Amino acid sequence: MLLECAAARGDFAEADEHLAQAERLGRQYALPAPAAVGAWYAGQRLMITGDYAGAERAYRNAARLTARAGMLEGRQDLPLIATFCLHLVDGRAAEMTEPLGEAHQRGAKWTLDAYAVALASAGHVRDAQVVATSREPVRTDFLYELALIWRALAGMLLDDEGRMREAYEKLAPFRDRIAGAGTGVVALWPVAKTLGDLAVRLGLPARDHYEKALAVAERVGVPRWVAEARGALANR
């Protein structure tokens, strides 16, 4: 929990310290869980640096260690969530329509907006609109902030004002954070970037959001996030 909280703030030095402490305890008492948590976190750090192939390998290792530790119950979709997020940040969300469709059909609770994003990204806008016909409340579990990002993206791709306004209001308290980083598994971009994009679409002031996104990007030290925020500011 401490690791995830530090990661959500972008304080990865503190997150590293928490992980090191947990791994020491794991070795001391032969506990498998810290190694599994560390493997997911390794994937997150690689995603942030832009090493998507390395992150994918780390996630495969994490899934293996999580299964070995007997921790997959309730987390069986974590590998799929991580893979979707990797494709999302790499501009390849369209490639995830089939696996997300399968998860959606079997009733996975988190897939509604993610599947709509993949479909719309693949050009299947009508199918995405059908999937997004319902707008069930976003579950307040450990995916909450990440799922709100998916809702925001679905809203913008489908020009769904209700989705956009909901996401804008509910993401506002997380404006200082990195989207998804509180999971300890993935990290997309500064939440403020999405708030800025939503503000533009909703006809609201966006500059403050992009300035916050730039501040977060510079604090964490991710060049592509910095460039994206500066690009957005240049158009304001």
Backbone torsions as a table, in degrees:
resi	resn	phi	psi	omega
1	MET	NA	-42.5	178.8
2	LEU	-64.4	-38.7	177.9
3	LEU	-61.0	-48.0	-177.3
4	GLU	-62.8	-40.1	179.7
5	CYS	-63.9	-42.7	179.0
6	ALA	-66.0	-41.0	179.7
7	ALA	-64.4	-39.7	-179.9
8	ALA	-60.1	-33.9	178.5
9	ARG	-80.6	-11.1	-175.1
10	GLY	82.9	14.9	178.2
11	ASP	-93.1	78.5	-173.1
12	PHE	-77.7	-20.8	174.0
13	ALA	-64.7	-44.1	177.3
14	GLU	-66.4	-41.2	178.3
15	ALA	-60.3	-41.2	177.9
16	ASP	-60.3	-40.1	179.7
17	GLU	-64.4	-43.8	179.2
18	HIS	-62.8	-40.3	179.2
19	LEU	-65.8	-42.4	-179.7
20	ALA	-60.9	-41.3	177.7
21	GLN	-63.4	-43.9	-179.6
22	ALA	-64.5	-40.2	-178.9
23	GLU	-68.5	-34.5	175.7
24	ARG	-62.5	-42.9	177.8
25	LEU	-65.3	-38.1	178.8
26	GLY	-61.6	-43.1	178.3
27	ARG	-68.2	-39.3	-176.9
28	GLN	-64.8	-39.6	-174.6
29	TYR	-111.4	12.4	178.4
30	ALA	55.8	46.7	178.8
31	LEU	-97.7	128.0	-177.1
32	PRO	-82.0	-20.6	-172.8
33	ALA	-61.1	-44.4	-178.1
34	PRO	-59.0	-35.7	178.9
35	ALA	-65.7	-38.0	178.4
36	ALA	-66.3	-45.2	178.3
37	VAL	-60.4	-42.5	179.8
38	GLY	-63.6	-33.9	179.9
39	ALA	-68.9	-40.3	175.8
40	TRP	-64.2	-42.6	-179.7
41	TYR	-64.3	-35.6	176.6
42	ALA	-61.1	-40.2	176.7
43	GLY	-62.9	-40.5	177.6
44	GLN	-60.1	-46.0	-178.7
45	ARG	-64.0	-37.9	178.4
46	LEU	-69.2	-36.3	175.9
47	MET	-61.1	-41.7	-179.4
48	ILE	-62.9	-39.7	-179.5
49	THR	-74.6	-12.5	-178.3
50	GLY	92.6	7.0	177.7
51	ASP	-88.0	78.7	-173.8
52	TYR	-70.4	-34.8	176.8
53	ALA	-65.8	-42.0	176.7
54	GLY	-63.9	-39.3	178.7
55	ALA	-63.8	-40.3	179.6
56	GLU	-62.7	-40.8	177.3
57	ARG	-65.4	-40.6	179.4
58	ALA	-62.9	-39.0	-179.8
59	TYR	-68.3	-35.8	175.9
60	ARG	-63.5	-42.3	177.1
61	ASN	-64.3	-40.0	179.8
62	ALA	-63.1	-42.6	179.1
63	ALA	-62.1	-40.4	178.9
64	ARG	-63.7	-46.0	-179.2
65	LEU	-68.0	-35.7	179.1
66	THR	-66.1	-41.4	177.5
67	ALA	-65.1	-42.5	180.0
68	ARG	-62.0	-34.6	-179.5
69	ALA	-80.8	-2.8	-179.6
70	GLY	71.1	30.1	-174.8
71	MET	-107.9	7.1	-174.4
72	LEU	-77.3	-18.6	179.2
73	GLU	-59.8	124.0	-177.3
74	GLY	83.7	-9.2	-179.6
75	ARG	-125.1	18.7	-173.6
76	GLN	-64.5	-21.7	179.6
77	ASP	-92.7	1.1	-177.4
78	LEU	-58.6	-42.9	177.0
79	PRO	-59.8	-39.7	179.5
80	LEU	-68.2	-40.5	178.0
81	ILE	-61.8	-45.3	179.6
82	ALA	-62.9	-41.7	179.9
83	THR	-64.8	-42.4	177.8
84	PHE	-61.2	-44.3	-179.5
85	CYS	-63.8	-38.0	175.5
86	LEU	-60.4	-46.2	179.0
87	HIS	-65.2	-35.4	-179.0
88	LEU	-64.3	-48.6	-178.1
89	VAL	-71.7	-20.8	179.8
90	ASP	-93.2	6.7	178.7
91	GLY	72.2	24.5	-176.2
92	ARG	-123.2	31.6	-178.9
93	ALA	-59.3	-29.7	-179.1
94	ALA	-59.1	-27.5	-178.2
95	GLU	-73.8	-7.2	-175.1
96	MET	-99.7	8.3	-176.2
97	THR	-60.5	-43.8	-176.2
98	GLU	-67.6	-52.7	180.0
99	PRO	-64.2	-36.2	177.8
100	LEU	-70.0	-35.8	176.6
101	GLY	-61.8	-41.8	178.4
102	GLU	-62.9	-43.6	179.3
103	ALA	-65.6	-39.3	179.6
104	HIS	-64.9	-41.7	-179.1
105	GLN	-65.2	-32.7	178.9
106	ARG	-84.3	2.6	172.1
107	GLY	92.3	19.0	176.1
108	ALA	-58.7	134.1	-170.3
109	LYS	-75.7	-17.0	-170.3
110	TRP	-101.1	-1.7	-165.7
111	THR	-87.0	-15.1	-168.8
112	LEU	-48.2	-61.3	-176.8
113	ASP	-77.5	-34.1	178.5
114	ALA	-61.0	-44.4	179.5
115	TYR	-65.4	-40.5	177.6
116	ALA	-61.7	-40.2	178.2
117	VAL	-62.5	-45.4	-179.6
118	ALA	-63.1	-44.6	-180.0
119	LEU	-62.5	-48.1	-179.6
120	ALA	-63.4	-37.6	179.0
121	SER	-65.1	-29.1	179.0
122	ALA	-85.8	1.4	179.6
123	GLY	89.3	3.9	179.8
124	HIS	-92.8	64.2	-171.7
125	VAL	-65.7	-41.8	-179.8
126	ARG	-62.5	-42.1	177.3
127	ASP	-63.0	-40.7	178.6
128	ALA	-62.9	-38.7	178.8
129	GLN	-65.3	-37.3	177.6
130	VAL	-64.2	-46.5	179.0
131	VAL	-59.8	-39.4	-175.1
132	ALA	-87.6	10.3	180.0
133	THR	-56.0	-44.4	176.2
134	SER	-87.2	148.7	177.0
135	ARG	-129.3	72.8	-179.2
136	GLU	-66.4	150.2	178.6
137	PRO	-58.0	140.8	176.6
138	VAL	-70.3	127.5	-177.3
139	ARG	-65.7	136.2	-177.8
140	THR	-88.9	59.3	176.3
141	ASP	-110.3	-161.7	-172.9
142	PHE	-71.5	-10.9	176.6
143	LEU	-93.8	3.7	-169.2
144	TYR	-51.8	-56.4	-177.5
145	GLU	-63.4	-41.0	179.2
146	LEU	-64.4	-42.8	179.6
147	ALA	-65.7	-31.7	175.1
148	LEU	-66.9	-34.9	174.8
149	ILE	-63.1	-45.4	177.2
150	TRP	-60.0	-39.7	178.5
151	ARG	-63.5	-41.4	178.3
152	ALA	-61.9	-45.4	-179.0
153	LEU	-64.6	-42.1	177.4
154	ALA	-61.8	-41.9	179.1
155	GLY	-60.5	-43.2	-179.0
156	MET	-71.2	-39.2	179.6
157	LEU	-67.5	-32.5	-176.1
158	LEU	-103.1	4.0	-177.9
159	ASP	53.6	44.7	-178.3
160	ASP	-99.0	98.5	-174.6
161	GLU	-62.8	-36.7	179.2
162	GLY	-60.6	-43.8	177.2
163	ARG	-63.8	-43.5	-178.3
164	MET	-63.1	-44.7	-178.7
165	ARG	-66.7	-40.9	177.7
166	GLU	-60.3	-47.8	-179.0
167	ALA	-63.9	-41.2	-179.7
168	TYR	-60.4	-46.1	-178.7
169	GLU	-67.4	-41.6	-173.6
170	LYS	-82.9	-22.5	177.3
171	LEU	-83.3	-19.2	-175.4
172	ALA	-51.3	-41.5	179.9
173	PRO	-66.2	-13.7	-177.2
174	PHE	-104.0	18.7	-171.0
175	ARG	-63.3	-21.6	179.5
176	ASP	-87.7	-1.2	-170.4
177	ARG	-103.6	172.9	174.5
178	ILE	-100.6	127.7	-175.1
179	ALA	-59.3	121.8	176.8
180	GLY	85.9	-13.8	-173.0
181	ALA	-66.3	-23.9	178.9
182	GLY	-66.7	-10.7	175.0
183	THR	-76.6	-21.7	-173.1
184	GLY	73.8	13.5	-174.5
185	VAL	-124.9	-45.8	-176.6
186	VAL	-130.5	168.7	175.1
187	ALA	-156.9	117.7	-174.3
188	LEU	-90.0	-61.0	-175.1
189	TRP	-177.3	172.2	177.9
190	PRO	-60.7	134.1	177.4
191	VAL	-55.0	-35.4	-177.9
192	ALA	-60.8	-28.1	176.5
193	LYS	-62.3	-46.2	178.9
194	THR	-65.8	-38.6	176.4
195	LEU	-60.7	-40.5	177.5
196	GLY	-63.7	-44.4	179.2
197	ASP	-62.6	-40.5	177.4
198	LEU	-65.0	-42.1	-179.6
199	ALA	-60.1	-41.8	178.1
200	VAL	-59.3	-46.9	-177.6
201	ARG	-67.2	-30.7	-177.3
202	LEU	-91.7	0.5	-179.6
203	GLY	73.1	30.3	-179.6
204	LEU	-108.4	162.1	176.8
205	PRO	-60.9	131.6	-174.8
206	ALA	-116.8	-18.8	-170.7
207	ARG	-59.1	-43.5	-179.1
208	ASP	-59.5	-37.1	179.8
209	HIS	-66.1	-43.7	-179.7
210	TYR	-68.8	-32.6	175.0
211	GLU	-65.3	-39.3	176.4
212	LYS	-65.8	-41.1	178.5
213	ALA	-60.3	-40.8	178.3
214	LEU	-64.5	-43.0	179.7
215	ALA	-61.6	-43.3	179.0
216	VAL	-64.8	-44.6	-179.1
217	ALA	-61.5	-41.8	179.9
218	GLU	-70.0	-36.7	179.1
219	ARG	-64.0	-42.0	-178.9
220	VAL	-79.4	-28.2	177.6
221	GLY	82.9	46.0	179.2
222	VAL	-111.8	105.8	-173.2
223	PRO	-56.1	-40.4	-176.4
224	ARG	-70.0	-32.8	175.7
225	TRP	-67.3	-39.0	177.3
226	VAL	-61.0	-47.0	-178.3
227	ALA	-63.1	-41.0	-179.8
228	GLU	-64.0	-43.4	-179.4
229	ALA	-66.1	-42.2	178.8
230	ARG	-65.2	-37.7	177.6
231	GLY	-62.9	-42.0	178.1
232	ALA	-64.7	-40.6	179.8
233	LEU	-66.1	-34.1	-178.7
234	ALA	-64.4	-22.3	-178.8
235	ASN	-96.9	4.7	-178.6
236	ARG	-95.5	NA	NA
